[in-house]
Amino acid sequence: MGIIIHLASTLIVAFLLLPEIILAASSMFLWKIGLRFVSVLFGDLANFATPAVFVGWGLLTLTVFPQMGPQGAFAPLLLWSYSVATGPWTWMIYKSLNEPDPGLVVLHVWFFSFGYFVAILALFFLGISMQTCFCILTAAMAVAWLITPARKNFL
């Protein structure tokens, strides 16, 4: 099961990001027809969608992977979950390097990787709850979202 999730993780994340594309396209269309306030709302929702997918994907892998084996395999499963959680985003960075504007995904991936690593360490050493893991991932992605220069276009 874990190998299948690991291999399909990039495709799963790509499907999870589809609503962002729809929201961004709707925002651009609404801007062109003059509904600027609604366009800004859709644009902000599109900018919020990426960090939300990061947090959701991270929480999903933190929930599923440690339960795939016995308690003695907790640490290796946490390390494997890190690979599954960050792998699709790293692959997307690699594929977008040849693009003229690769976007701000590198910033998001760095903060997500850092937050996920902190959550793994806290889960392993402190035995924190999934709610606390959610708060750690959300805090890391909130920082990335707040310092993203693209967000300034909609303010």
C-alpha positions as CSV (number, residue, x, y, z in Angstrom):
1,M,0.0,0.0,0.0
2,G,2.8,2.5,1.0
3,I,4.7,1.8,-2.2
4,I,1.6,2.5,-4.3
5,I,1.0,5.8,-2.5
6,H,4.6,6.7,-2.9
7,L,4.6,6.1,-6.6
8,A,1.3,7.8,-7.2
9,S,1.9,10.7,-4.9
10,T,2.8,13.2,-7.6
11,L,-0.3,12.4,-9.5
12,I,-2.4,12.6,-6.4
13,V,-1.0,16.0,-5.5
14,A,-1.5,17.3,-9.1
15,F,-5.2,16.4,-8.8
16,L,-5.4,18.1,-5.4
17,L,-4.0,21.3,-7.0
18,L,-6.6,21.5,-9.8
19,P,-9.0,23.7,-7.8
20,E,-6.3,26.3,-7.6
21,I,-6.0,26.5,-11.3
22,I,-9.8,26.8,-11.7
23,L,-9.9,29.6,-9.0
24,A,-7.1,31.5,-10.6
25,A,-8.6,31.3,-14.1
26,S,-12.0,32.4,-12.7
27,S,-10.2,35.3,-11.0
28,M,-8.6,36.4,-14.2
29,F,-11.9,36.1,-16.1
30,L,-13.8,38.1,-13.4
31,W,-11.1,40.8,-13.5
32,K,-11.5,41.2,-17.3
33,I,-15.3,41.6,-17.1
34,G,-15.0,44.2,-14.4
35,L,-16.0,42.3,-11.3
36,R,-12.8,43.3,-9.5
37,F,-13.9,42.7,-5.9
38,V,-15.0,39.1,-6.7
39,S,-11.9,38.6,-8.7
40,V,-9.7,39.5,-5.7
41,L,-11.6,37.0,-3.5
42,F,-11.1,34.3,-6.1
43,G,-7.4,35.2,-6.4
44,D,-6.9,35.1,-2.7
45,L,-8.6,31.7,-2.5
46,A,-6.3,30.5,-5.3
47,N,-3.3,31.7,-3.4
48,F,-4.6,30.1,-0.2
49,A,-5.2,26.8,-2.0
50,T,-1.6,25.8,-2.4
51,P,-0.7,26.0,1.3
52,A,-3.9,24.3,2.1
53,V,-3.0,21.4,-0.2
54,F,0.5,21.3,1.4
55,V,-0.9,21.1,4.9
56,G,-3.6,18.5,3.9
57,W,-1.1,16.3,2.1
58,G,1.4,16.5,5.0
59,L,-1.2,15.7,7.6
60,L,-2.5,12.7,5.4
61,T,1.0,11.3,5.2
62,L,1.7,11.8,8.9
63,T,-1.6,10.0,9.7
64,V,-1.3,7.1,7.3
65,F,2.3,6.1,7.2
66,P,3.2,5.6,10.9
67,Q,0.2,3.3,11.2
68,M,1.4,1.0,8.3
69,G,3.6,-1.1,10.5
70,P,4.4,-2.3,14.0
71,Q,5.4,0.2,16.8
72,G,9.0,-0.8,16.4
73,A,9.0,0.5,12.8
74,F,7.7,3.9,13.8
75,A,10.9,5.9,13.1
76,P,11.6,4.3,9.6
77,L,7.9,4.9,8.7
78,L,8.2,8.5,9.7
79,L,11.2,8.9,7.6
80,W,9.4,7.3,4.7
81,S,6.5,9.5,5.2
82,Y,8.8,12.5,4.8
83,S,9.9,11.2,1.4
84,V,6.3,10.7,0.4
85,A,5.2,14.1,1.7
86,T,8.0,16.1,0.1
87,G,8.7,14.0,-3.0
88,P,5.9,15.3,-5.3
89,W,6.8,18.9,-4.5
90,T,10.5,18.3,-5.2
91,W,9.6,16.6,-8.5
92,M,7.5,19.6,-9.4
93,I,10.4,22.0,-8.7
94,Y,12.7,19.8,-10.8
95,K,10.2,19.9,-13.7
96,S,9.6,23.6,-13.5
97,L,13.3,24.7,-13.5
98,N,13.3,25.1,-17.3
99,E,10.2,27.3,-17.2
100,P,10.7,31.1,-17.7
101,D,8.9,31.7,-14.4
102,P,9.0,28.7,-12.1
103,G,6.8,30.5,-9.6
104,L,7.1,30.5,-5.9
105,V,6.8,26.8,-5.3
106,V,10.4,26.7,-4.0
107,L,9.5,29.0,-1.1
108,H,6.4,26.9,-0.3
109,V,8.4,23.6,-0.5
110,W,11.1,24.9,1.8
111,F,8.7,26.0,4.5
112,F,6.7,22.8,4.1
113,S,9.8,20.6,4.4
114,F,10.9,22.5,7.5
115,G,7.5,22.3,9.1
116,Y,7.2,18.6,8.3
117,F,10.6,17.9,9.7
118,V,9.7,19.7,12.9
119,A,6.4,17.8,13.1
120,I,8.3,14.5,12.6
121,L,10.8,15.3,15.4
122,A,8.0,16.4,17.7
123,L,5.9,13.3,16.9
124,F,8.8,11.0,17.5
125,F,10.4,12.6,20.6
126,L,7.5,14.2,22.3
127,G,4.6,12.1,21.1
128,I,2.4,15.1,20.1
129,S,-1.1,14.7,18.7
130,M,-2.1,15.1,15.1
131,Q,-3.8,18.3,16.0
132,T,-0.4,19.7,17.1
133,C,1.1,18.4,13.9
134,F,-1.6,20.2,12.0
135,C,-0.8,23.4,13.9
136,I,3.0,23.1,13.1
137,L,2.3,22.5,9.4
138,T,-0.2,25.3,9.3
139,A,2.2,27.7,11.0
140,A,5.0,26.9,8.5
141,M,2.7,27.3,5.5
142,A,1.2,30.5,6.9
143,V,4.6,32.1,7.0
144,A,5.2,31.0,3.4
145,W,1.8,32.4,2.4
146,L,2.3,35.7,4.2
147,I,5.7,36.4,2.7
148,T,4.8,35.4,-0.9
149,P,5.2,38.4,-3.1
150,A,2.5,37.2,-5.5
151,R,-0.1,37.8,-2.7
152,K,0.7,41.5,-2.9
153,N,-0.8,41.7,-6.4
154,F,-4.3,41.1,-4.9
155,L,-4.1,43.5,-1.9
